[in-house]
Amino acid sequence: MLTADTLKTWCEPHFEDAVKEREFLHQHPELSYQEFKTTQYIVDELSKLDIRVERLLETGCVAIIEGAIPSERTIALRADIDALPIQEEGDAKKSFFSTNPGVAHCCGHDAHTANLLGAARVIAAHREQLVGRVILIFQPGEETLPGGGRLLCETGWLQKQNIQHIYGLHTSPSHDVGVIASRRGELMAAPDEFSVRIKGIGGHAARPHEAIDPIVIASECILALQTIVSRNVDPTEKAVITVGRIEGGTAHNIIPEEVRLWGTIRTFSKETVDLIERRMHELLAGLAKAHRAIIELDINKGYPAVINAAESSEILLNTAKALFGGEHVEDMERPIMAGEDFSFYQQEFPGAFYFVGSGSKQTDSQYVWHHPKYNVDPGFFTTAMPMMVALAFGMSTTP
């Protein structure tokens, strides 16, 4: 029976390579669904290990490691590979800054990819002790709708693989290196997107009575939308409405014809999101009538909520405790309102998502996801890699 010490010993020789690999991937980021060079790099590395690779989409890939011990057991491990449209900053990572202007791995996907490649090397090197098989998913397009997870599931290939459990991880700057955090049930929200188009009548800023001012109306729209959660949603339910972008106007003395708003809705239940969407339509229709304007609302459905399956969560948390001790494992009290397209896999298979601490003052790696100075402490791999390997092998839950 495999022990924590054995698995850690297997992984130790690969930590330094994972750090270098992450830095290489960080230097060569690619946006969602454009990860052609990243995909080729992954395929080349897996081929060196004699691991079978399948290309189900234009970018990204899946790989299958067959264990020497025959079994129906199949475990899937997932990493996302895309980067963000952002210009990065930060002295701590200047030695491996992105070479692609305006594109950067400021969410940790470079670390996810390097970690799963490292885990693949460990698993492949010890196939003789692997029961069943492991499917590695290097997924494109997590950052952009419709989501690479959805597209992979829509191919139908994964559903034919007899997957018993699927696991995915994310770096967490909110947790110190060495910590694993997750929870049973609700973990991450469903993030829907919306846009509002407000059409008025433009005019001179000194003669507002002759215009229908879309800037004033937009201000009322934003305030009205905030009352939906505070005055319509049950206080025991979790929901967020945020307007993140406003666009309109050309000069200080001109009332524009049009203003646009963009924002997000975060929820955990269909009932709550249906209520929010209905109230958005009602409130905006009322404001349009009151101001003699035209207001158009468009809602783009995003990813489902990440809901961890009970059995998968138990395996995950018990494995983490066996590997690192209970003091390094956080059973989270509350979910978070960020979204993740790992949820598409969970609609098909039992699965659990978790966070691995990557925050450290020493490496200036405590900035939140999507911040231009976002960084990952190299110590992330000393926790993340053994965890993935342990889940693959089904390590004993006895410490």
Buried (B, 14 or more C-beta within 10 A) or exposed (E): EBBBEBBBEBBEEBBEBBBEBBBEBBBBBBBBBBBEBBBEBBBEBBEEBEBEBEEBBEBBBBBBBBBEEEEEBBBBBBBBBBBBEBEBBBEBBEEBBBEBEEBBBBBBBBBBBBBBBBBBBBBBEBBEEBBBBBBBBBBBBBBBBBBBBBBBBBEEBBEEBEBBBBBBBBBBBBBBBBBBBBBBEBBBBBBBBBBBBBBBBBBEEEEEEEBBBBBBBBEBBBEBBEEBBEEBBEEEEBBBBBBEEBEBBEEEEEBBBBBBBBBBBBBBBEEBBEBBBEBBEEBBEEBBEEBEBEBEBEBEBBBBBBBBBEBBBBBBBBBBBBBBEEEBBBBBEEBBBBBBBBBBBBEBBBBBBBBBBBBBEEBBBBBEBEBEBBBBBBBBBBBBBBBBBBBBBBBBBEE
